[in-house]
Amino acid sequence: MLRRHKATTTTATTTTTTPVATSDVPASSPTRQDMQDTDRLQGTIATRAYALYEERGYRHGCDLQDWLDAEREILSRKPHMVA
């Protein structure tokens, strides 16, 4: 579905309005595959963070540190995609 917008151009003496068609989804929107990859990555990080929580004797109050450590481990072994 396309939405119609008007682009306005103003010069010193005239104003021009031109209809412009744009898509409902911006070009930079993540694709379904991107979202699935993100969900999978977060699941992997969550699993590792829980393993770290177990390894540390179920110590409460370290959840953020467990997550950050897990994230660092996982992201350091995954090749980064460049858009």
C-alpha positions in Angstrom: 0.0 0.0 0.0 1.3 3.4 -0.9 0.7 6.6 0.9 0.7 9.9 -0.9 2.7 12.7 0.5 3.4 16.1 -0.9 6.9 17.5 -1.2 7.1 21.3 -1.1 9.8 23.2 -2.8 10.2 26.9 -2.2 12.3 29.3 -4.2 12.6 33.1 -3.9 9.4 33.7 -6.0 7.4 30.4 -6.2 6.3 27.4 -4.2 5.8 24.1 -6.0 4.0 21.1 -4.5 4.6 17.7 -6.0 2.9 14.5 -5.0 5.3 11.8 -3.7 4.5 8.1 -3.2 6.1 6.4 -0.3 5.8 2.8 1.0 4.4 2.0 4.4 7.6 0.3 5.3 10.8 2.4 5.3 13.7 1.0 3.3 15.7 0.7 6.5 13.2 -1.6 8.2 14.5 -4.9 9.3 13.3 -7.9 7.3 11.7 -10.9 8.8 15.0 -12.8 8.5 16.8 -10.0 10.3 14.3 -10.2 13.2 14.6 -14.0 13.4 18.4 -13.7 13.4 18.2 -11.1 16.2 15.8 -13.3 18.2 18.2 -16.3 17.8 21.1 -14.2 18.9 19.3 -13.0 21.9 18.3 -16.6 22.8 21.9 -17.7 22.5 23.1 -14.9 24.7 20.3 -15.6 27.3 21.3 -19.3 27.4 25.0 -18.4 28.0 24.0 -15.7 30.6 22.1 -18.3 32.5 25.0 -20.7 32.3 27.2 -18.0 33.8 24.6 -17.4 36.5 24.8 -21.2 37.3 28.6 -21.2 37.2 28.7 -18.3 39.7 26.5 -20.2 42.2 23.2 -18.5 41.3 24.4 -15.3 42.7 21.7 -12.6 42.6 22.4 -9.1 41.6 24.8 -10.0 38.8 22.3 -10.5 36.0 23.5 -7.5 34.0 27.1 -8.5 34.3 26.2 -12.1 33.3 24.3 -10.8 30.2 27.2 -8.5 29.2 29.8 -11.2 29.7 27.7 -13.6 27.6 27.1 -11.0 24.9 30.8 -10.2 24.7 31.6 -14.0 24.4 29.0 -14.7 21.7 29.6 -11.6 19.7 33.4 -12.1 19.7 33.0 -15.5 18.0 30.4 -14.4 15.5 31.5 -12.6 12.3 29.9 -9.2 12.2 27.7 -8.5 9.2 28.4 -5.2 7.4 25.4 -3.6 5.7 
